[in-house]
């Protein structure tokens, strides 16, 4: 049985994202309304997250609703904040013009988020992750052969 109301995919290697998640965790107060999934963790698996691969998740914030619906961008914040009872913070973004403006600003932020937080570009981050995971798989394979 699913107890969470929204599964929030976030970048645990992004200091600003982590700050936001820590705020949301405090607001959740162990109620379990939000399931937090760190996409930067080596064990992140798209199969457990509506098929959202690492690169896609890194490009824009995503969340998954209990019915399997995927939402992204500012809508993630709107719904997350609503669930936590602090929806008034994003309520103004429900107005068409303000919503469009907020979505546009978020898109710009998302495009430059890695650069603004002192990290490599998305292509490099994805390549580094793939290389790290491949090396880990190789080490595990060697370890498994040695214990067999």
Secondary structure, DSSP 4 states (H G I P E B T S, - for coil): ----SEEEEE-TT-HHHHHHHHHHHHHHTT---EEEEETTSTT--GGGTTT--HHHHHHS-EEEETTS-EEETHHHHHHHHHHTT-GGGTGGGGSHHHHHHHHHHHHHHHHHHHHHTT---HHHHHHHHHHHHHHHHHHHHHHHHHH-
